[in-house]
Amino acid sequence: MAVVELRLPNSVSLHTAESFVNRTAFPWPLPGGEARLVFPEGYCHLSPMGIATLAAWADTLRERHVTISCSNANTQGVRYASRLHLFDYLGCEGPPVTEHDETGRFLPVTKIQAQPQLDDFAINLVPLLHVESAEMVNAVRYCFQELGRNVLEHSGGAAAYACAQYYPGSNKVSIAVADCGEGLYESLRWNHAELDTDESAALLALRPGVSGSAATQFGGRENAGAGLFFTKTIAKVSGERFFIYSGRGGYLLFQHRDATQPALILEDAAQDRHKLLAGSQWPGTIVSLEIGVSPEYSFSEVLRTIRNRYHDFTPGSRTRKRIRFETRGRR
């Protein structure tokens, strides 16, 4: 049986997300097969998006008894991915690393299969923010918990793989969650017969009142459909990027050049500065965002506006329940 290869580009981040999905073809060999991950020669930068995606791919294959090997693992930059425990999921040996304290710097890639694991990751995310604002802490933890909850509820039983990094030079946090579940199109098409592409499914999932579900063990109706919408919004308000990809299509929110734009809360993601993506097949969903944590950003007005307007976005709502940004689980 031939060994199939996954060749990585020199950089996998939100800056290179479009070329990544266009040029990187993830192989899915049959059970018992072999796959090889080939790191580029010279240099390789893997952001949390790249690390979470590779962990989801590798762990899913290994559960199907596929053997994974690695080439060029000593390439400059791969040591960082090894420190974030990527090679634990690849099942092959990575470059040696020194385990310094990670608090306030990054969260290694973590497999999440249940609510307690999701809560723990959200709690550990707080030191990466380096802020004292309780409203911002609650907002970011809410974003992450909603991303994880979407996987737990809609991935068909697949696990979520999460990773996060604080970048002190640009004062931002990068967060990523990936899964190999059923994907956005399959999750939404039963209630939205008009969907015809993965790109349209991504746009629909970002509309408030669409991506969530009725009350379940993971969330209540007052927050239904708010997770992806608010997550995209908080990335935009802080002046950063947001990315979602599923199947063969997705959505990339660009940074807004106009200083007045980030403050606008738009129901339709197509009205923001963005690009629809079409590329290689990914069975599941990848979500990644950056959040600027500069003290100059104030989320008070944004949170107040969303709380006051959210019920207007919820189809069929007969009450004026407002969205809650207080986090669930242990504190």
C-alpha positions in Angstrom: 0.0 0.0 0.0 1.5 3.4 -1.1 2.4 6.0 1.5 0.4 9.2 1.0 2.0 12.5 1.8 0.9 15.8 3.4 3.3 18.5 2.4 3.2 21.7 4.5 3.9 25.2 3.3 6.4 27.4 5.1 3.7 29.2 7.0 0.2 28.2 8.3 -1.5 31.1 9.9 -4.5 33.5 9.5 -2.2 35.6 7.2 -1.7 32.6 4.9 -5.1 30.9 5.4 -6.3 31.3 1.8 -3.2 29.8 0.2 -3.2 27.1 2.9 -6.7 25.8 2.0 -6.0 26.2 -1.7 -2.7 24.3 -1.8 -2.7 21.9 1.0 -4.5 18.6 0.2 -5.0 16.5 3.3 -4.8 12.8 2.5 -7.3 10.4 4.1 -5.8 6.9 3.6 -7.9 3.8 4.3 -7.7 2.1 7.7 -4.4 0.3 8.1 -2.6 2.6 5.6 0.3 5.0 6.0 0.7 8.7 5.8 3.8 11.0 5.9 3.8 14.6 7.1 6.5 16.5 5.3 7.7 19.7 6.9 9.3 22.2 4.5 13.1 22.5 4.4 14.5 25.7 5.8 11.7 27.1 8.0 8.2 26.3 9.1 5.8 28.5 11.1 2.7 26.8 12.5 0.2 29.1 14.3 -2.5 27.6 16.6 -4.7 27.2 13.5 -2.1 25.0 11.9 -1.3 23.0 15.0 -5.0 22.4 15.9 -5.7 21.3 12.3 -2.8 18.9 12.1 -3.6 17.4 15.5 -7.2 16.8 14.4 -6.1 15.2 11.1 -3.4 13.0 12.7 -5.4 11.8 15.7 -8.4 10.9 13.5 -6.2 8.9 11.2 -4.5 7.1 14.1 -7.9 6.2 15.5 -8.4 4.5 12.1 -5.1 2.6 12.6 -3.2 4.7 10.0 0.5 4.9 10.7 2.0 8.5 10.5 5.7 9.3 9.9 7.4 12.7 9.7 10.1 14.1 7.4 12.2 17.2 8.1 11.0 17.4 11.7 14.2 19.3 12.6 13.3 22.2 10.3 13.7 25.6 12.1 10.4 26.5 13.7 9.1 23.0 14.2 10.4 23.0 17.8 7.7 25.4 18.7 5.0 23.0 17.4 6.7 20.2 19.4 6.5 22.3 22.5 2.8 22.7 21.9 2.5 18.9 21.9 1.7 18.4 18.2 3.8 15.3 18.0 1.8 13.7 20.8 -1.0 13.4 18.2 1.2 12.6 15.2 2.6 9.6 17.1 6.2 10.2 15.8 9.2 11.7 17.4 9.6 15.5 17.2 12.6 17.7 18.0 13.5 17.8 21.7 12.2 20.8 23.7 12.6 22.2 27.2 9.3 22.3 29.1 9.4 25.9 30.5 6.3 27.2 32.2 3.6 28.0 29.6 1.4 30.2 31.8 0.4 33.4 30.1 2.2 32.4 26.9 0.3 29.5 25.2 -2.0 26.6 25.6 -0.8 23.3 24.1 -3.1 21.6 21.7 -5.7 19.8 23.7 -8.3 17.1 22.7 -11.7 18.1 24.0 -14.5 15.5 24.2 -16.7 16.6 27.1 -17.8 19.8 28.8 -15.4 19.6 31.8 -12.4 19.6 29.4 -13.9 22.6 27.6 -14.4 24.4 30.8 -10.8 23.7 31.9 -9.3 25.0 28.6 -11.5 28.2 28.9 -10.2 28.8 32.4 -6.6 28.3 31.4 -7.1 30.7 28.5 -7.6 33.7 30.8 -3.8 34.3 31.6 -3.1 34.6 27.9 -5.2 37.8 27.7 -3.0 39.8 30.0 -5.9 42.2 30.9 -7.7 43.1 34.0 -11.0 43.8 32.4 -13.6 41.3 33.6 -15.9 42.1 30.6 -13.2 41.1 28.1 -12.2 38.0 30.1 -15.9 36.9 30.0 -16.2 37.8 26.4 -13.2 35.8 25.3 -14.0 32.8 27.4 -17.5 32.9 26.1 -16.2 32.9 22.5 -14.0 29.8 23.1 -16.7 27.9 25.0 -19.1 28.5 22.2 -16.6 27.3 19.6 -16.1 24.1 21.6 -19.8 23.7 22.3 -20.6 23.8 18.6 -18.2 20.9 18.1 -19.7 18.9 21.0 -23.2 19.4 19.7 -22.8 19.3 15.9 -19.8 17.3 14.9 -21.5 13.9 15.1 -19.4 12.7 18.0 -16.0 13.9 16.8 -13.6 15.5 19.3 -12.4 19.2 19.2 -8.7 20.0 19.1 -7.9 23.4 20.6 -4.8 25.5 20.8 -4.0 29.1 21.8 -1.0 31.5 21.7 -0.3 35.0 23.0 1.9 37.2 20.8 3.5 40.0 23.0 4.9 41.8 20.0 1.5 42.5 18.4 -0.4 42.2 21.7 -3.0 39.7 20.5 -4.2 36.2 21.2 -4.6 33.6 18.5 -7.2 30.8 19.2 -8.0 27.8 17.0 -10.5 24.9 17.2 -10.6 22.1 14.6 -12.6 18.9 14.3 -13.1 16.1 11.7 -16.9 15.8 12.2 -19.7 16.2 9.8 -19.0 19.8 8.9 -21.2 22.9 8.5 -23.1 21.9 5.3 -24.2 18.6 6.7 -25.1 20.2 10.0 -27.3 23.0 8.5 -28.7 21.5 5.3 -31.6 19.7 6.9 -33.2 22.9 8.1 -31.9 25.1 5.2 -32.7 23.4 1.9 -31.5 26.5 0.0 -27.9 25.7 0.8 -25.9 24.6 -2.2 -22.2 25.2 -1.4 -19.9 25.0 1.6 -19.2 28.7 1.2 -23.0 29.5 1.6 -23.0 27.2 4.7 -20.2 29.2 6.2 -22.0 32.5 5.6 -25.2 31.1 7.1 -23.5 29.7 10.1 -22.2 33.2 11.0 -25.7 34.7 11.1 -27.0 35.0 14.6 -29.9 32.7 15.4 -28.7 30.1 12.8 -25.7 28.1 14.0 -27.0 27.2 17.4 -29.8 24.9 18.5 -32.5 24.7 21.1 -31.7 24.2 24.8 -29.3 21.2 25.4 -26.9 20.0 28.0 -24.3 22.5 26.6 -26.3 25.7 26.3 -29.7 27.5 26.5 -32.0 28.9 23.9 -31.1 32.5 24.9 -27.7 31.9 23.4 -28.8 29.8 20.5 -26.9 30.7 17.3 -24.9 33.4 19.0 -21.5 31.7 19.2 -20.0 32.1 15.8 -21.6 35.4 15.2 -20.2 36.9 18.4 -16.8 35.3 17.9 -16.5 36.8 14.5 -17.6 40.2 15.9 -15.2 40.3 18.8 -12.3 39.5 16.4 -13.5 42.4 14.1 -14.0 44.9 17.0 -10.4 44.2 18.2 -9.1 44.9 14.7 -8.1 41.3 13.9 -9.0 38.4 11.6 -11.5 35.5 11.8 -11.5 32.3 9.7 -13.9 29.4 9.3 -13.5 26.5 6.9 -15.5 23.4 6.3 -15.8 20.9 3.5 -14.4 22.7 0.5 -15.3 26.2 1.4 -15.1 28.9 4.0 -14.9 32.5 5.1 -12.0 34.8 6.0 -12.6 38.1 7.7 -9.9 40.7 6.9 -8.6 43.4 9.2 -10.6 46.6 8.6 -8.5 49.5 7.3 -11.3 52.1 8.1 -11.1 52.9 11.8 -14.9 53.4 11.9 -15.7 49.9 10.6 -14.7 47.7 13.5 -17.4 49.3 15.7 -20.2 48.3 13.3 -22.0 45.2 14.3 -23.4 43.6 11.1 -25.8 40.7 11.1 -24.7 39.6 7.6 -21.0 38.5 7.5 -21.0 39.2 3.8 -21.2 42.9 4.6 -17.8 42.9 6.4 -14.5 43.1 4.6 -14.0 39.4 3.8 -13.2 36.7 1.2 -15.1 33.5 0.5 -12.7 30.6 0.2 -12.8 27.5 -2.0 -10.1 24.9 -1.7 -9.1 21.4 -0.5 -11.5 19.0 1.3 -11.6 19.2 5.1 -14.2 16.8 6.7 -15.3 18.8 9.6 -14.7 22.4 10.6 -11.7 24.7 11.4 -12.3 27.9 13.2 -9.5 30.4 14.1 -9.4 34.0 15.2 -7.1 36.6 16.6 -8.2 39.0 19.4 -6.4 42.2 20.0 -5.9 42.7 23.7 -4.6 46.3 23.7 -6.1 48.4 26.6 -7.3 50.9 24.0 -10.0 48.5 22.9 -13.2 48.8 24.9 -15.9 46.2 24.5 -18.4 47.8 26.8 -20.5 49.4 24.0 -20.2 46.4 21.8 -21.4 44.0 24.4 -24.2 46.3 25.4 -25.3 46.6 21.7 -25.3 42.9 21.1 -27.2 42.3 24.4 -29.9 44.8 23.3 -30.2 43.7 19.7 -29.7 40.0 19.8 -33.4 39.1 20.2 -34.1 40.9 17.0 -31.8 38.5 15.1 -33.5 35.3 16.5 -36.1 33.9 14.1 -39.4 33.1 15.8 -38.4 34.6 19.1 -41.4 35.8 21.1 -39.4 37.0 24.1 -36.8 39.7 24.6 -34.2 37.5 26.3 -30.8 39.0 25.9 -27.7 37.1 25.2 -25.5 36.3 28.2 -21.7 36.6 28.1 -21.1 35.2 31.5 -19.2 31.9 31.1 -20.6 28.5 32.1 -18.9 25.9 34.2 -16.4 26.3 37.1 -14.7 29.6 37.9 
